[in-house]
Amino acid sequence: MGHRSRAVERRLVSLERKPIRLCWTICAAFAVPVLATALIEHDVLIALTARTIGATLVTADAGDFEAIRALRRFSLQVVPPVA
């Protein structure tokens, strides 16, 4: 498992133990949008929210979501980017 995968796994485990609303509050309070760690954290929250409510996550930017999905199953639909 690569460094990024271990980091994603740690965030998943940490966030899964909290109610989803609290997770969003924590990330909003500490996230700095220009940091890659903040961006993956947002993607983790979006994926876990979709998983929690049983929704399908629809995106044209599958990179981080595919990595997250390899660790935690959720419904994901990748669509072509809008030109």
Secondary structure, DSSP 8 states (H G I E B T S, - for coil): --HHHHHHHHHHHHHHTS-HHHHHHHHHHH--TTSHHHHHHHHHHHHHHHHHHT-EEEES--HHHHHHHHHS--EEEE-----
